[in-house]
């Protein structure tokens, strides 16, 4: 994983909920390599190269689509990318931090986003 890459894993909710979460991260990280699309999937993933966005786009609180159900999100990347993703999602959705784990050069954090 490069120092600018962020991987997001989403479970719970619908494919539309997963897309809403990914779109909420775009102002900070640019477009994901691929939007969640499989309507039969129970877990969705998205990967961002944060160097595709300058990160200066403001995120307006409450501007994302509403979620139909709680969504568990795991963000993984450098500590800076994980913090940026966590704070971005917390500005847009009601968020509960469910814990984190740190490795040598990576961090992982789990969040619960509520409708």
PASEBA-1860 file (N, C-alpha, C; in nm, 3 decimals):
! residues 115
1> XXXXXXXX> 0.086/-0.117/0.000/0.000/0.000/0.000/0.090/0.124/0.000 ~ 0.061/0.213/-0.094/0.142/0.334/-0.101/0.105/0.429/0.012 ~ 0.186/0.533/0.030/0.159/0.625/0.140/0.039/0.715/0.112 ~ -0.018/0.708/-0.008/-0.134/0.792/-0.039/-0.259/0.708/-0.061 ~ -0.252/0.578/-0.043/-0.366/0.492/-0.070/-0.452/0.471/0.054 ~ -0.582/0.470/0.033/-0.677/0.443/0.139/-0.770/0.334/0.090 ~ -0.788/0.230/0.171/-0.882/0.123/0.139/-0.998/0.132/0.236 ~ -1.119/0.123/0.183/-1.240/0.134/0.262/-1.322/0.007/0.241
9> XXXXXXXX> -1.361/-0.057/0.351/-1.447/-0.175/0.346/-1.577/-0.139/0.415 ~ -1.689/-0.170/0.350/-1.820/-0.131/0.401/-1.910/-0.254/0.411 ~ -1.981/-0.265/0.522/-2.079/-0.372/0.538/-2.203/-0.317/0.607 ~ -2.315/-0.384/0.585/-2.441/-0.333/0.636/-2.496/-0.233/0.536 ~ -2.624/-0.209/0.541/-2.683/-0.115/0.447/-2.689/-0.174/0.308 ~ -2.719/-0.090/0.214/-2.738/-0.131/0.074/-2.619/-0.087/-0.011 ~ -2.623/-0.125/-0.137/-2.521/-0.078/-0.232/-2.528/0.074/-0.244 ~ -2.648/0.129/-0.242/-2.664/0.275/-0.248/-2.601/0.341/-0.126
17> XXXXXXXX> -2.613/0.278/-0.009/-2.549/0.332/0.112/-2.397/0.330/0.095 ~ -2.344/0.219/0.043/-2.199/0.208/0.022/-2.152/0.317/-0.073 ~ -2.228/0.340/-0.181/-2.192/0.446/-0.275/-2.195/0.583/-0.209 ~ -2.295/0.606/-0.123/-2.305/0.736/-0.055/-2.182/0.761/0.033 ~ -2.135/0.657/0.101/-2.016/0.671/0.186/-1.894/0.699/0.101 ~ -1.879/0.626/-0.008/-1.763/0.647/-0.097/-1.768/0.790/-0.153 ~ -1.884/0.834/-0.196/-1.895/0.971/-0.250/-1.864/1.077/-0.145 ~ -1.896/1.048/-0.019/-1.866/1.144/0.088/-1.715/1.162/0.106
25> XXXXXXXX> -1.637/1.062/0.068/-1.491/1.071/0.081/-1.425/1.139/-0.039 ~ -1.496/1.153/-0.148/-1.436/1.208/-0.270/-1.381/1.350/-0.257 ~ -1.444/1.442/-0.182/-1.383/1.575/-0.170/-1.243/1.570/-0.107 ~ -1.218/1.474/-0.022/-1.088/1.465/0.045/-0.989/1.376/-0.029 ~ -1.040/1.276/-0.104/-0.950/1.176/-0.163/-0.961/1.163/-0.314 ~ -1.048/1.237/-0.379/-1.069/1.218/-0.522/-1.160/1.100/-0.546 ~ -1.176/1.064/-0.671/-1.265/0.953/-0.706/-1.204/0.819/-0.667 ~ -1.291/0.730/-0.621/-1.248/0.594/-0.594/-1.217/0.525/-0.727
33> XXXXXXXX> -1.133/0.424/-0.720/-1.102/0.351/-0.843/-1.227/0.289/-0.903 ~ -1.321/0.250/-0.818/-1.446/0.190/-0.862/-1.553/0.212/-0.756 ~ -1.674/0.243/-0.797/-1.784/0.258/-0.702/-1.845/0.121/-0.673 ~ -1.893/0.100/-0.551/-1.962/-0.026/-0.522/-2.081/-0.042/-0.618 ~ -2.095/-0.162/-0.675/-2.199/-0.181/-0.776/-2.277/-0.312/-0.760 ~ -2.219/-0.413/-0.701/-2.284/-0.544/-0.693/-2.396/-0.540/-0.590 ~ -2.519/-0.546/-0.635/-2.635/-0.536/-0.545/-2.650/-0.659/-0.457 ~ -2.583/-0.769/-0.489/-2.592/-0.892/-0.409/-2.479/-0.903/-0.306
41> XXXXXXXX> -2.384/-0.812/-0.310/-2.270/-0.819/-0.218/-2.313/-0.778/-0.078 ~ -2.253/-0.841/0.021/-2.277/-0.801/0.160/-2.163/-0.716/0.213 ~ -2.050/-0.719/0.144/-1.935/-0.635/0.179/-1.887/-0.567/0.051 ~ -1.865/-0.436/0.061/-1.816/-0.358/-0.053/-1.679/-0.301/-0.017 ~ -1.596/-0.283/-0.117/-1.467/-0.219/-0.095/-1.447/-0.108/-0.198 ~ -1.367/-0.011/-0.158/-1.329/0.098/-0.248/-1.187/0.137/-0.212 ~ -1.112/0.175/-0.313/-0.973/0.218/-0.292/-0.956/0.356/-0.352 ~ -0.890/0.441/-0.277/-0.861/0.578/-0.321/-0.710/0.597/-0.325
49> XXXXXXXX> -0.663/0.668/-0.426/-0.528/0.723/-0.427/-0.544/0.868/-0.390 ~ -0.510/0.904/-0.267/-0.541/1.040/-0.221/-0.462/1.146/-0.295 ~ -0.360/1.107/-0.372/-0.289/1.209/-0.448/-0.368/1.253/-0.572 ~ -0.487/1.194/-0.596/-0.570/1.240/-0.707/-0.655/1.359/-0.667 ~ -0.657/1.393/-0.540/-0.729/1.512/-0.493/-0.635/1.592/-0.406 ~ -0.656/1.722/-0.406/-0.568/1.803/-0.322/-0.616/1.809/-0.178 ~ -0.735/1.755/-0.152/-0.786/1.750/-0.014/-0.836/1.882/0.037 ~ -0.839/1.983/-0.048/-0.880/2.114/-0.001/-1.030/2.139/-0.018
57> XXXXXXXX> -1.099/2.050/-0.089/-1.242/2.070/-0.108/-1.314/2.057/0.025 ~ -1.393/2.156/0.060/-1.462/2.148/0.189/-1.572/2.044/0.186 ~ -1.596/1.983/0.300/-1.704/1.887/0.315/-1.810/1.955/0.399 ~ -1.926/1.974/0.340/-2.035/2.038/0.413/-2.106/1.935/0.499 ~ -2.123/1.962/0.627/-2.191/1.867/0.714/-2.331/1.835/0.664 ~ -2.364/1.705/0.667/-2.497/1.660/0.632/-2.533/1.671/0.484 ~ -2.432/1.681/0.396/-2.463/1.697/0.254/-2.472/1.565/0.180 ~ -2.431/1.457/0.240/-2.434/1.327/0.171/-2.575/1.271/0.172
65> XXXXXXXX> -2.596/1.173/0.084/-2.723/1.102/0.084/-2.744/1.039/0.220 ~ -2.870/1.029/0.261/-2.900/0.964/0.388/-2.883/0.814/0.374 ~ -2.837/0.750/0.478/-2.821/0.606/0.478/-2.954/0.540/0.514 ~ -2.980/0.424/0.455/-3.104/0.352/0.485/-3.090/0.263/0.608 ~ -2.966/0.236/0.647/-2.937/0.147/0.761/-2.798/0.179/0.811 ~ -2.764/0.134/0.932/-2.627/0.154/0.981/-2.526/0.084/0.888 ~ -2.412/0.148/0.869/-2.306/0.094/0.784/-2.177/0.089/0.866 ~ -2.115/-0.029/0.870/-1.985/-0.043/0.935/-1.878/-0.018/0.830
73> XXXXXXXX> -1.789/0.075/0.860/-1.684/0.115/0.767/-1.549/0.089/0.833 ~ -1.462/0.021/0.761/-1.324/0.004/0.806/-1.236/0.079/0.707 ~ -1.158/0.173/0.758/-1.064/0.249/0.674/-0.923/0.204/0.710 ~ -0.842/0.184/0.606/-0.706/0.135/0.627/-0.611/0.212/0.537 ~ -0.501/0.258/0.596/-0.400/0.331/0.521/-0.300/0.391/0.617 ~ -0.233/0.497/0.572/-0.139/0.565/0.660/-0.219/0.631/0.773 ~ -0.155/0.657/0.886/-0.228/0.725/0.994/-0.292/0.856/0.948 ~ -0.226/0.931/0.861/-0.281/1.057/0.813/-0.405/1.034/0.727
81> XXXXXXXX> -0.400/0.935/0.639/-0.514/0.906/0.552/-0.633/0.855/0.634 ~ -0.607/0.770/0.732/-0.713/0.716/0.816/-0.778/0.828/0.898 ~ -0.698/0.917/0.952/-0.753/1.029/1.029/-0.836/1.121/0.940 ~ -0.785/1.149/0.820/-0.857/1.235/0.726/-0.991/1.171/0.687 ~ -0.991/1.041/0.658/-1.114/0.972/0.621/-1.213/0.970/0.738 ~ -1.163/0.942/0.857/-1.249/0.937/0.975/-1.313/1.072/1.002 ~ -1.235/1.178/0.996/-1.290/1.311/1.024/-1.385/1.355/0.913 ~ -1.356/1.318/0.789/-1.445/1.351/0.678/-1.580/1.283/0.696
89> XXXXXXXX> -1.580/1.154/0.727/-1.706/1.081/0.746/-1.783/1.134/0.867 ~ -1.711/1.173/0.972/-1.777/1.225/1.093/-1.845/1.360/1.066 ~ -1.798/1.435/0.967/-1.860/1.562/0.931/-1.990/1.541/0.855 ~ -2.003/1.425/0.791/-2.115/1.401/0.702/-2.223/1.312/0.763 ~ -2.183/1.213/0.841/-2.275/1.115/0.898/-2.260/1.111/1.050 ~ -2.368/1.077/1.121/-2.352/1.047/1.264/-2.260/0.924/1.274 ~ -2.151/0.938/1.348/-2.046/0.837/1.346/-2.008/0.795/1.487 ~ -1.986/0.664/1.504/-1.932/0.611/1.629/-1.801/0.539/1.598
97> XXXXXXXX> -1.695/0.578/1.666/-1.566/0.512/1.652/-1.570/0.380/1.727 ~ -1.545/0.270/1.657/-1.551/0.139/1.720/-1.413/0.078/1.743 ~ -1.310/0.159/1.730/-1.176/0.112/1.763/-1.080/0.118/1.646 ~ -0.953/0.108/1.680/-0.849/0.113/1.578/-0.735/0.021/1.617 ~ -0.656/-0.010/1.515/-0.536/-0.090/1.534/-0.426/-0.026/1.450 ~ -0.308/-0.020/1.506/-0.196/0.041/1.435/-0.089/-0.063/1.409 ~ -0.035/-0.057/1.289/0.077/-0.141/1.253/0.202/-0.057/1.244 ~ 0.300/-0.109/1.179/0.428/-0.040/1.167/0.414/0.092/1.091
105> XXXXXXXX> 0.346/0.089/0.976/0.329/0.210/0.897/0.186/0.232/0.853 ~ 0.096/0.148/0.899/-0.044/0.158/0.862/-0.132/0.166/0.986 ~ -0.252/0.212/0.963/-0.351/0.214/1.069/-0.483/0.166/1.011 ~ -0.564/0.107/1.097/-0.697/0.064/1.058/-0.794/0.114/1.163 ~ -0.907/0.169/1.120/-1.008/0.218/1.214/-1.144/0.171/1.167 ~ -1.226/0.128/1.262/-1.363/0.087/1.231/-1.460/0.191/1.285 ~ -1.553/0.229/1.198/-1.654/0.330/1.232/-1.793/0.272/1.205 ~ -1.888/0.313/1.285/-2.027/0.281/1.258/-2.096/0.410/1.218
113> XXX> -2.147/0.413/1.094/-2.219/0.529/1.044/-2.367/0.501/1.057 ~ -2.439/0.596/1.112/-2.582/0.575/1.139/-2.668/0.659/1.047 ~ -2.788/0.609/1.016/-2.878/0.685/0.927/-2.927/0.814/0.991
END
